[in-house]
Each structure stands twice: as structure tokens, then as C-alpha cells.
Amino acid sequence: IADGTLHVGGAGDRRNYDALVKLLAGEVSAAACAAALADRKANASDAPSLGLITALSSVVGRGSDEESVLIRSTVRVLDAYGVCVAACERGIVAELAQTQTPGTLFRSNSAATKLIKEYTKVKGKKYLLGALCSLVAELGASNESLEVDERKLSDAENLAHNATMLRQWSARFFDAITGVVSGAPAAFRALAKFLQARVVERFPSAKYTCLGGFIFLRFFCPAIMSPFQYGVVEIPQSRRCVRALLLISKLLQNVANGAVFKKEQHMVQFNDFVRDYQAPLASFFDAYVDGEHDVSSDEPLASKADVVARDLPRLHWTLQANASLTALTKACADYKQAAVLVDFCRALSRIGPLREDPAASSTTKSAGGASDAATDSSSSGGLERASTSEKARSSGRGGTLRRGRAGSHALAAASSNTSVGSAGSEDDIDFDVWFRQPAELVVKSATKSGYAVKEGGAHRNWKRRFVILQGDLLFYFEKPVSKEPKGIIVIDKSVSIATASLPGHEHCVKITASERVYKLDVESADEQNDWVRVLNETRTHSNTAQLRSAAMSALGITASSVAASGTAAATTTTHAA
């Protein structure tokens, strides 16, 4: 069914994306959104949501590069067809249905939040630059110190002078932001008005703070703190300027929240500034949402021709490369989208399969046409197409697994040309017969599982991984639907387990092996402590044969299958390779 529906070999019209667009756009039609909102007695679970988009996001992998491509492409497509504001409105309603306090609105990792964030970021780029560019450049050129923390002052600096300058610069930034109401995109003002109306229904006291979160905390302040990353400046700012911008952003955030400083003693002196600017802020918000806003007057991010040529193929490729029919069916059922599944699969089959990544084909073409396997290995993000996986299995060869050594017990390759690498190295080995189930199915018998952001061994970059502890083997996968792990860490008495806190990664589980240190950043302190507890318990029982047998059984690994595969046959006294 998967091959016949999602990977049909017939010559489809690859430019005919009308059906696919209708499914995405129909999902967020203004009429459907208005009808759902009109029923004020509806349960929270019945609130309109971005069901299909959320389902697709879960299939390609939450937090992955592929999800970013999916969200970015979807935003451009919906905007070109004039329905992205309606999509964001449905996202607002969906987020409100799951929010207990207004202060946590848009802080989840949901597809709706990401869609809204991406849309405001790209739609408001010109608006952002117009408000901040000249001021940030002026502050950088002045090399002015705004440091007000006595512990960080140099001998030549004057605390009172710096505090005065921080007030002046913060006031200038506030005026620059609030003085361009007419320059704001109509879509921004329409969404702000919609957001305020919906929030006030549940949280009457949050009339202005909800807009503070939308306009300041989620849009302007991140760009003030990181102007180079947001394209406000063309070169990175000096350390002094970065610190000054951080302090300005903090002050503006508290003004937007209507909250005085309490914990940061060096900022308490600015509480009068926070209070004095509440009235001007309220006036700004009132003007921002006043009147009707024709979103069709905004210039689209791209034309329909552009998204058909670029974004729809990119979205199509992302799904084709990552979405098996099994995973897609389950996700659609989970998000109550089963009714559109058949139409969605039919839309893809009418288009026909793409033979290569559109992003790669836009820069270079393979002579004579690249094979599926070659396309997979060259495409960014390490995408694995389902069709390629099936071809590999039918020929007795599986996809390659990039794995790092785990202590002194890395999995040994039996063939002479596949040797165990040095500490931190990665080898390509055949794991076709080892892993016959997606990770999400193995979870049922796992000791513990969950998401973590893992530090890489060679490049030290951080990537989201799905982690499973089976017996005394810790597997990390790219996503729950993956059948092959990215690596395995053996949790035995030779490793040590501890907590660690790093900048931007506060809840790390640190696994120190003889040849490498692994760092896994989990979502909370409670989750961090639980992982450390479970892993330490596993360490003390790492010689228990029953645990290893259970792990191998859950993953479909047998001694005979290992021997038959020729992948690994070596054993040690405590570890079966």
C-alpha cells in the first residue's frame, strides 16, 4: 500500500499541487475558523487546531531540521494562497485551549507555535529592520557602556552615568518600536487584535500583557538581543554592545510584561521606568489593534508560481523522505485527521514521486539521473527515503548507521575492513538485520525513553534525538519512527553518570566513558534527575545477562541473525557485539 500510494512509480504531474494546497488551505479556511469560534460553549478539545499540519510535523520529527523545512515551506505556501493569517488564528485558539495561564502562551514546542513564530519572523522582516536598524548601528558605533551590575564594572566606568544612559537608550528603543504603528504589516495588527480578543475571554486581566508577549517578547526583544542572527546588522557586534543590547531588552521585556524587577538587584533601580511606561505602552497597544486590517494589502512572501516551483516540491520531498504510510496513518489518527488521509495520499500519488531533493537539484544535476540511494546520501540532513529503505532490504543490505564508540565496548565489526574507530570516531556499518522495529514500538518494553538534545562527538553541535534505555544499552535515534539508531552507549561499571549545566543546555545528563564524554540535554530538572537515577541503577547491574537478553529481544537481535548478517560476531565476557 505504501509503495502504491506514497511512492507510486507512474509518471505523475509533478507541477500539479492543487489538491495538496487545497488540503492544507482548506484546513484553515476563514469560514471554518469563524464557525468554531462562534460556539463559545465548545469544549477545549473541540477547539480548531492545525491538525493536518501538526500530524505532518510529528511524522518528520519534532525539533528536527526536516520539521523546520516543513514549517517554513508551509508558511510560504499558505501565505501565497492568502490563508496563512487564518492558520495563525487557528494556532492561537489551539494554544489557548492548552494554556493554563496567559504567561505561558506560545511557550510550547507545538507546530502551531512554530508556525506563528515562523510567519511573524519572515512577514515582519521589513518592519523589524525599519524599527531597529539605525538604532542598533548607532549604539554599536558609539561603543557606549550601559553596564549597571557593579560586579562587572571596570575601574574607569561610572555606575550612575551608565544607569542614566541605559534609561535613555531604552527610551529610544521603546519610541522606535511604538512610533511605527502604521508601518506594521496588516497581518500583524490583525493577529494582535484577534489574539487580544480571544485572550480577554479567558484572562480579562491579560488585555495588554498578551500583546506584550506577542509584539515585544516574541518579536522585537529577540532581535534586539541577537541583531546579527536576525539580520539587523551585517557583522557581529562587540562584546560591550551585546551586553548593552541585552540590558535594553531586559528592561523592555519587563515593561511589556508590566512586571517590576525583584531578583536582579542591579535592575531594581529601573522599576520606576517600568511603571512610568505602562501608560504609553497601553496607548500603543490600543492604537495597534484599532480598526479593521486588510491582510490582503500586505505583499505576499512569494507568488503562487514561486511556491509551486520551489516550496511545494521542497515540502513534498520532506514528506516523501521521512513519512512512511504507517507513521502517517498513526499521526493522522492521533490528531483526528483520518478523514483526510486518503485524499492526502491520493494528492501525493497524482503528483508522482520526486527523484531528488529539489534544493540539491536547483544547484546541480547528477549526470544521467541520480539513483535513490545516491540522492539520499547527498541530500542535507541525512534524509532516508522509504523507497530506498525498501530497496535496500530486498537486496539484503540496510541503510548505514553512523555511530560513535561507547566506552571500551563499542560494537565490533567482524569484517577486516570495518574496524572500530578511535575515540569519538564514526563508522558506517550494516545494521539491516539488527533493527526490525521502529524505535516507537521498542519503547513499550524499554526501561526509560524520551527526547534529549545530544552534543555531537566530532563537531560539537547539538541535535535532538529520541533516546531509549534497553537493559544496559542506551540507544539514540533520529526520531521515534527510525528503525536504525544513530548510536549506542553501553552503560556499565566503567562509565560514570552525573548532572551538568551548560549555557543553553541547563539540564544535561553527562555520561563519561573511557574514550568519550556524552552530554544529553533533557527538558527539565526532574527529568534530568530521573535519567541519572535510572542510568546509575543500570550501571550497578550491567553484568546481568537477563537485562542484555531482554534488550536484544526487544530490538529483534538474535545470535543467529548476527552470525547470518556477517555484521558482527565477536563477543567478550560481558558484551555480545
SULHU-V929318 format. One record per helix or strand. SS is the DSSP state (hx for helix, st for strand). FROM is the first residue (numbers start at 1). TO is the last residue. If there is no record, write none. Layout:
SS_FROM_TO ; SS_FROM_TO
This chain:
hx_2_5 ; hx_18_26 ; hx_30_38 ; hx_44_46 ; hx_51_60 ; hx_65_80 ; hx_84_97 ; hx_102_104 ; hx_111_123 ; hx_125_142 ; hx_150_152 ; hx_159_178 ; hx_181_183 ; hx_186_202 ; hx_204_206 ; hx_209_225 ; hx_239_257 ; hx_265_276 ; hx_278_289 ; hx_295_297 ; hx_304_322 ; hx_325_334 ; hx_338_351 ; hx_358_361 ; hx_372_378 ; hx_380_382 ; hx_386_394 ; st_400_404 ; st_426_430 ; hx_439_445 ; st_448_455 ; st_462_470 ; st_473_477 ; st_487_490 ; st_496_502 ; st_505_512 ; st_517_521 ; hx_525_540 ; hx_545_554 ; hx_559_565 ; st_571_571 ; st_576_576
